[in-house]
Amino acid sequence: MGGTALSRTAGSAQVIKKDQLERFEYDDPAATLMQVPGVYVRGEDGVGLRPNLGIRGANPDRSKKLTLMEDGILFGPAPYSAPAAYYFPLVTRMTQMRVIKGPGAIAYGPQTVGGAVDFISRPVPTRTSGAADLAAGQYGYNKVHAWFGSGDDRLGFLVEGVRIQNTGFAELPNGADTGSTRNDWMVKAAYTIDPDAKTKHRLQLKLAYADEVSNETYLGQTDADFRTNPYRRYAASALDQMKNHRTGIVATHTIEGPESSYQLKTSAYRFDYQRTWNKLNRLGGAGAATVLANADDPGYAGYYGVMTGRIDSSGNGADTLYVGPNNRSFVSQGIQSVLSTQTKTGPLEHKLETGIRFHYDHIKRLHTESGYLMQGGQLVPSGEAPLTTSDNFAGTHAVALHMTDAMTWRNLTITPGARVELINSRTEDYQTKENKDALVAAVMPGIGAYYALLPSLGVLAGAYRGFSPPAPGSDSSVKPEYSVNYEAGARYTRGSSRAELIGFYNDYSNLTDVCTLASGCVSTNLDRQFDAGKARIYGLEAFVAHEQRVGAFRVPVSAAYTLTYGEFLNDFTSQDPIYGVVRKGDELPYIPLNQLNVTLAVEHRRAGINGAFNYVAPMREQAGNVAIERAVATDEQVWLDLGGYVNVSRWLRVYTNLRNAFGAENIVGRRPYGARVNAPRWLQVGLKFQF
């Protein structure tokens, strides 16, 4: 918080550094973030196209309860108006990832209940340098990643591009490609007006472009089919495909005072994101999720047969398959300034941070459906006119302010702070001609403390108010999500060694969820907020990292463990399938009781090997207080990733990675329609050139 050194931060924070990112060469942000305690993942596509991430029990659906940033700038398509994160930057382009939890979360927003994740991209180099990473593997996998830049103390530039593709591991009856192709480009230019001036002015321009074509679906399987062949895809999903592209521009001006006494960083940004996801939405007479959950019921067996392609559609409309190109366009833009200063008042040392952000974003939805008949295992148009299911707009203007002051006296650092969010939103439904406006003002105070018992050992504690904005246009009866979050623990830091043990308790006065298709909501409830009332989530996070030198070898090891409980504190019934019928004392869904990540590497200047072991306990998919039932829970997940490299020369490295070495085949989720599987055992081999 507030620019304090990580070892003395009055709150939870973890940094995944460049060497850790390069050690495993993950393409999936979720796999990378498993190294951080308190971060949960709900699996879906197996390759991390649209990760479902949660922190400290926050709902992981489309990562919508997290504040997601790249270089300190919100990167979600519409963080206020539609916070579901359908876009994520490619991890391989990053040099660092930061996770902020506890009181430090109030410096970021709008989502402060769980925490924030900041992806740090490659800086402009100060000398001529570059690299290329070429990889190939099973399932048609290939990666081309290259960057080149040059600079000095005045002027510099960087060009970087990544292309990752695969042909998919899921199996359609017609043998079609089920994979994806992603491109991610970035250009940076930096200029320092006078490098020798006491007060320095730096200008930076960042341009970005990304696109994706993925033959991805929301349709899973029945549990019985999954246990027979977890990689099977039903014929009804043969036309499913996501296409999206994103453009971005960020212009930054930084003023740095003499001897770094202060820094004022101002960034103006705009991102445009367009996506069209053509996918199976429903059948004429039944929902896909209902069919798969009751496939053995005579009333649904016919629908199930049509979905698998085993039975032809009757043509009576009930078993017509409705496939919809859900078209959405987004804009996210704004300007933000952050002032960081260091000063003294008597015996107190202050590190102050003050920030303000003016932000606007919107989403435009045009969802249509066309009917298809299953004929001979193929989808053919039914001939009926397309149906428009959603045609609307949601926009938000927001002003956010925050201030923190890390005050240090001898061994004690106390960091009070506060965040204010002023949110004005509007929705327009072009079908019903109904318009709604809403205004929300929220104040989030917080305080954290760290006391150094020894130079390397200290205790910490903190409390703050968590906040998640209501859906745009909500009337006054719809309340934001509020919580009071507490944490306390101890931290040891010495050289390359670090250990933390932190307990947390999140007391929700109003737990909420905004309905999405990804969670199984029907189109009439899309982006509608549902309240769950009071709840509490509490647990324990443990983290240890150490690097041992053994002769010419480095042996880095780390372990991250999370214990979490969560329960509702009142009865209610919700149309949101994430909740459903809930009784007081029921446990929250999608929170694993235990989660563990252990990484170990043995590295030499000429070669190295590494491994990452992961364990995730079964997660409820429905609220309940009886023993977890396999039919309504994810599987217990255990998997091992292995890797190794050989430095052929100073500029050439050969590496290999074996994902999921055990070949685990687990149900990682059933949202929205049926059982989904993790990625299979997957071998990848690559070459890295650098200069």
Secondary structure in CASP SS format (residue, H / E / C, confidence):
PFRMAT SS
TARGET T0000
AUTHOR 0000-0000-0000
METHOD secondary structure of the structure
MODEL  1
M C 1.00
G C 1.00
G C 1.00
T C 1.00
A C 1.00
L H 1.00
S H 1.00
R H 1.00
T C 1.00
A C 1.00
G C 1.00
S C 1.00
A E 1.00
Q E 1.00
V E 1.00
I E 1.00
K C 1.00
K H 1.00
D H 1.00
Q H 1.00
L H 1.00
E H 1.00
R H 1.00
F H 1.00
E C 1.00
Y C 1.00
D C 1.00
D C 1.00
P H 1.00
A H 1.00
A H 1.00
T H 1.00
L H 1.00
M C 1.00
Q C 1.00
V C 1.00
P C 1.00
G C 1.00
V E 1.00
Y E 1.00
V E 1.00
R C 1.00
G C 1.00
E C 1.00
D C 1.00
G C 1.00
V C 1.00
G C 1.00
L C 1.00
R C 1.00
P C 1.00
N C 1.00
L E 1.00
G E 1.00
I E 1.00
R C 1.00
G C 1.00
A C 1.00
N C 1.00
P C 1.00
D H 1.00
R H 1.00
S H 1.00
K C 1.00
K C 1.00
L C 1.00
T E 1.00
L E 1.00
M E 1.00
E E 1.00
D C 1.00
G C 1.00
I E 1.00
L E 1.00
F C 1.00
G C 1.00
P C 1.00
A E 1.00
P C 1.00
Y C 1.00
S C 1.00
A E 1.00
P C 1.00
A C 1.00
A C 1.00
Y C 1.00
Y C 1.00
F C 1.00
P C 1.00
L C 1.00
V H 1.00
T H 1.00
R H 1.00
M E 1.00
T E 1.00
Q E 1.00
M E 1.00
R E 1.00
V E 1.00
I E 1.00
K C 1.00
G H 1.00
P H 1.00
G H 1.00
A H 1.00
I H 1.00
A H 1.00
Y C 1.00
G C 1.00
P C 1.00
Q C 1.00
T C 1.00
V C 1.00
G C 1.00
G C 1.00
A E 1.00
V E 1.00
D E 1.00
F E 1.00
I E 1.00
S E 1.00
R C 1.00
P C 1.00
V C 1.00
P C 1.00
T C 1.00
R C 1.00
T C 1.00
S E 1.00
G E 1.00
A E 1.00
A E 1.00
D E 1.00
L E 1.00
A E 1.00
A E 1.00
G E 1.00
Q C 1.00
Y C 1.00
G C 1.00
Y E 1.00
N E 1.00
K E 1.00
V E 1.00
H E 1.00
A E 1.00
W E 1.00
F E 1.00
G E 1.00
S E 1.00
G E 1.00
D C 1.00
D C 1.00
R C 1.00
L E 1.00
G E 1.00
F E 1.00
L E 1.00
V E 1.00
E E 1.00
G E 1.00
V E 1.00
R E 1.00
I E 1.00
Q E 1.00
N E 1.00
T C 1.00
G C 1.00
F C 1.00
A C 1.00
E E 1.00
L C 1.00
P C 1.00
N C 1.00
G C 1.00
A C 1.00
D C 1.00
T C 1.00
G C 1.00
S E 1.00
T E 1.00
R E 1.00
N E 1.00
D E 1.00
W E 1.00
M E 1.00
V E 1.00
K E 1.00
A E 1.00
A E 1.00
Y E 1.00
T E 1.00
I C 1.00
D C 1.00
P C 1.00
D C 1.00
A C 1.00
K C 1.00
T C 1.00
K E 1.00
H E 1.00
R E 1.00
L E 1.00
Q E 1.00
L E 1.00
K E 1.00
L E 1.00
A E 1.00
Y E 1.00
A E 1.00
D E 1.00
E E 1.00
V E 1.00
S E 1.00
N C 1.00
E C 1.00
T C 1.00
Y C 1.00
L E 1.00
G C 1.00
Q E 1.00
T C 1.00
D H 1.00
A H 1.00
D H 1.00
F H 1.00
R H 1.00
T H 1.00
N C 1.00
P C 1.00
Y C 1.00
R E 1.00
R C 1.00
Y C 1.00
A H 1.00
A H 1.00
S H 1.00
A C 1.00
L C 1.00
D C 1.00
Q E 1.00
M E 1.00
K E 1.00
N E 1.00
H E 1.00
R E 1.00
T E 1.00
G E 1.00
I E 1.00
V E 1.00
A E 1.00
T E 1.00
H E 1.00
T E 1.00
I E 1.00
E E 1.00
G C 1.00
P H 1.00
E H 1.00
S H 1.00
S C 1.00
Y E 1.00
Q E 1.00
L E 1.00
K E 1.00
T E 1.00
S E 1.00
A E 1.00
Y E 1.00
R E 1.00
F E 1.00
D E 1.00
Y E 1.00
Q E 1.00
R E 1.00
T E 1.00
W E 1.00
N E 1.00
K E 1.00
L E 1.00
N E 1.00
R E 1.00
L E 1.00
G C 1.00
G C 1.00
A C 1.00
G C 1.00
A H 1.00
A H 1.00
T H 1.00
V H 1.00
L H 1.00
A H 1.00
N C 1.00
A C 1.00
D C 1.00
D C 1.00
P H 1.00
G H 1.00
Y H 1.00
A H 1.00
G H 1.00
Y H 1.00
Y H 1.00
G H 1.00
V H 1.00
M H 1.00
T H 1.00
G C 1.00
R C 1.00
I C 1.00
D C 1.00
S C 1.00
S C 1.00
G C 1.00
N C 1.00
G C 1.00
A C 1.00
D C 1.00
T C 1.00
L E 1.00
Y E 1.00
V E 1.00
G E 1.00
P E 1.00
N E 1.00
N E 1.00
R E 1.00
S E 1.00
F E 1.00
V E 1.00
S E 1.00
Q E 1.00
G E 1.00
I E 1.00
Q E 1.00
S E 1.00
V E 1.00
L E 1.00
S E 1.00
T E 1.00
Q E 1.00
T E 1.00
K E 1.00
T E 1.00
G C 1.00
P C 1.00
L E 1.00
E E 1.00
H E 1.00
K E 1.00
L E 1.00
E E 1.00
T E 1.00
G E 1.00
I E 1.00
R E 1.00
F E 1.00
H E 1.00
Y E 1.00
D E 1.00
H E 1.00
I E 1.00
K E 1.00
R E 1.00
L E 1.00
H E 1.00
T E 1.00
E E 1.00
S E 1.00
G E 1.00
Y E 1.00
L E 1.00
M E 1.00
Q E 1.00
G C 1.00
G C 1.00
Q E 1.00
L E 1.00
V E 1.00
P E 1.00
S C 1.00
G C 1.00
E C 1.00
A C 1.00
P C 1.00
L E 1.00
T E 1.00
T E 1.00
S E 1.00
D E 1.00
N E 1.00
F E 1.00
A E 1.00
G E 1.00
T E 1.00
H E 1.00
A E 1.00
V E 1.00
A E 1.00
L E 1.00
H E 1.00
M E 1.00
T E 1.00
D E 1.00
A E 1.00
M E 1.00
T E 1.00
W E 1.00
R C 1.00
N C 1.00
L E 1.00
T E 1.00
I E 1.00
T E 1.00
P E 1.00
G E 1.00
A E 1.00
R E 1.00
V E 1.00
E E 1.00
L E 1.00
I E 1.00
N E 1.00
S E 1.00
R E 1.00
T E 1.00
E E 1.00
D E 1.00
Y C 1.00
Q C 1.00
T C 1.00
K C 1.00
E E 1.00
N E 1.00
K E 1.00
D E 1.00
A E 1.00
L E 1.00
V E 1.00
A E 1.00
A E 1.00
V E 1.00
M E 1.00
P E 1.00
G E 1.00
I E 1.00
G E 1.00
A E 1.00
Y E 1.00
Y E 1.00
A E 1.00
L E 1.00
L E 1.00
P C 1.00
S C 1.00
L E 1.00
G E 1.00
V E 1.00
L E 1.00
A E 1.00
G E 1.00
A E 1.00
Y E 1.00
R E 1.00
G E 1.00
F E 1.00
S E 1.00
P C 1.00
P C 1.00
A C 1.00
P C 1.00
G C 1.00
S C 1.00
D C 1.00
S C 1.00
S C 1.00
V C 1.00
K C 1.00
P C 1.00
E E 1.00
Y E 1.00
S E 1.00
V E 1.00
N E 1.00
Y E 1.00
E E 1.00
A E 1.00
G E 1.00
A E 1.00
R E 1.00
Y E 1.00
T E 1.00
R E 1.00
G C 1.00
S C 1.00
S E 1.00
R E 1.00
A E 1.00
E E 1.00
L E 1.00
I E 1.00
G E 1.00
F E 1.00
Y E 1.00
N E 1.00
D E 1.00
Y E 1.00
S E 1.00
N E 1.00
L E 1.00
T E 1.00
D E 1.00
V E 1.00
C C 1.00
T C 1.00
L H 1.00
A H 1.00
S H 1.00
G C 1.00
C C 1.00
V C 1.00
S H 1.00
T H 1.00
N H 1.00
L C 1.00
D C 1.00
R C 1.00
Q E 1.00
F E 1.00
D E 1.00
A E 1.00
G E 1.00
K E 1.00
A E 1.00
R E 1.00
I E 1.00
Y E 1.00
G E 1.00
L E 1.00
E E 1.00
A E 1.00
F E 1.00
V E 1.00
A E 1.00
H E 1.00
E E 1.00
Q E 1.00
R E 1.00
V E 1.00
G C 1.00
A C 1.00
F E 1.00
R E 1.00
V E 1.00
P E 1.00
V E 1.00
S E 1.00
A E 1.00
A E 1.00
Y E 1.00
T E 1.00
L E 1.00
T E 1.00
Y E 1.00
G E 1.00
E E 1.00
F E 1.00
L C 1.00
N C 1.00
D C 1.00
F E 1.00
T E 1.00
S C 1.00
Q C 1.00
D C 1.00
P C 1.00
I C 1.00
Y C 1.00
G C 1.00
V E 1.00
V E 1.00
R C 1.00
K C 1.00
G C 1.00
D C 1.00
E E 1.00
L C 1.00
P C 1.00
Y C 1.00
I C 1.00
P C 1.00
L C 1.00
N E 1.00
Q E 1.00
L E 1.00
N E 1.00
V E 1.00
T E 1.00
L E 1.00
A E 1.00
V E 1.00
E E 1.00
H C 1.00
R C 1.00
R C 1.00
A E 1.00
G E 1.00
I E 1.00
N E 1.00
G E 1.00
A E 1.00
F E 1.00
N E 1.00
Y E 1.00
V E 1.00
A C 1.00
P C 1.00
M C 1.00
R E 1.00
E C 1.00
Q C 1.00
A C 1.00
G E 1.00
N C 1.00
V C 1.00
A C 1.00
I C 1.00
E C 1.00
R H 1.00
A H 1.00
V H 1.00
A E 1.00
T C 1.00
D C 1.00
E C 1.00
Q E 1.00
V E 1.00
W E 1.00
L E 1.00
D E 1.00
L E 1.00
G E 1.00
G E 1.00
Y E 1.00
V E 1.00
N E 1.00
V C 1.00
S C 1.00
R C 1.00
W C 1.00
L E 1.00
R E 1.00
V E 1.00
Y E 1.00
T E 1.00
N E 1.00
L E 1.00
R E 1.00
N C 1.00
A C 1.00
F C 1.00
G C 1.00
A C 1.00
E C 1.00
N C 1.00
I E 1.00
V E 1.00
G E 1.00
R C 1.00
R C 1.00
P C 1.00
Y E 1.00
G C 1.00
A E 1.00
R E 1.00
V E 1.00
N C 1.00
A C 1.00
P C 1.00
R C 1.00
W E 1.00
L E 1.00
Q E 1.00
V E 1.00
G E 1.00
L E 1.00
K E 1.00
F E 1.00
Q E 1.00
F C 1.00
END
